[in-house]
Amino acid sequence: MNIQFKKGVLELCVLTVLCRRDCYGYELVQAISENIEIAEGTIYPLLRRLTQEEYSSTYIQESNEGPARKYYRITDKGRECQKMQLAEWNHFITGVNTLIKEEPA
């Protein structure tokens, strides 16, 4: 898939997963990778930025399967951002789908 397509929608994907549940970084990668092929390294800079912009917060939780994990939790500000981005995305894909379904001149 075109990398520019993915870059433009990855933030929406991360915020959407976090709206459903708190996740640690690798868990987010796995959840998104079920539908979109992504590299693990693309998520962590995005998570740092989302935390800096107060769209997410973090906490540490002990794990039975190794070291403690840093979990990401969406904030109210993040939920509002996700809603706005989702509305913009739906408007965008409706326009694109309409355009590509038109009969050639």
N, C-alpha and C positions, 0 to 999 in steps of 0.2 A: 504494500500500500504506500502511496505517496506520503513521504514524511511530513510534508507541510499540512496535509489533512490532519494527521495525528497531533501535531504540535498545537494546532488551533483548538482542538477539542479535549485535550488531555486534562486540562484544569477542570472542565465540566465533569469529566469522568471521575476524577478523584473526589471532587466535592459531592457527587452523587453517591458514590460508595460510602463516604463518610456520613452522609445523611442517614444511611441505613444502619450503620454500626461503626463503633470505634475499631481501628485497625492499626497494626504495626506496619512498617514500610513494606516488608516482603509480602505480607498478606494482601496489601493493596495491589502490589504488582501482580500477584496471582489472580486476584479478582478481576482486574482489568484485562489481563492476558487471556482470560477465558473467551473474550470477545474481540480484542484488538491486540495484535502482536506489538509488544513494546519491550524495550531494554530496561533492565532493572535500574540502571544509572540515570534514566530520565526522570524517575519519580522523586528521588531524594532532593534534588535542587528545587523542584516544584513544591515539595512539602515544606522545605525551609522558608520559601517565599510566602506560602499560604499562612504559615505560623507568624512570620514577621508582619504580615498584613492583617493579622488577627482574624483570619477566616477559619483557622484551626488552632487548637491548643494541644499540648502534649502532657503526658504523664508516664511514669515508669511503673511497670507491673512485673512482678516476679514470674518466672516461668518454670514449669516442671521439666521442661525439655532443654535447659541450658541457661544462659545468662538472662538477666532481666531485659525486658523489651520496652522500647519507647513506643507508646500508643499515641495515635492522633485522634482527636475528637473535634467535630465541627462545632463552631460557635454560632450564636444567633446571627452575627454578621455574615458568617460563611453560608448559612442557610438562605439568607436573603440574596447573597451573590449567586448561589446555585439556582434559585428560582428565576432570577433575572437572566442568567446565562441560558437556562433551559428554554425560556420564552424566546430569546434571541435565536437560539439554535433551531427551534421548531419553525420559526418564521423563515429562517435562512434555508432550511432543507425543503420547505414547501415551495419557496421560490425556485430553487435549483431543480427540484423534481418537475415543476410546471414547465420550466424552460427546456429541459432535456426531453420531455415528452411531446413537445410541439412538433408538428410535421415540418419537414424541411420545405423551404420556399421553392 
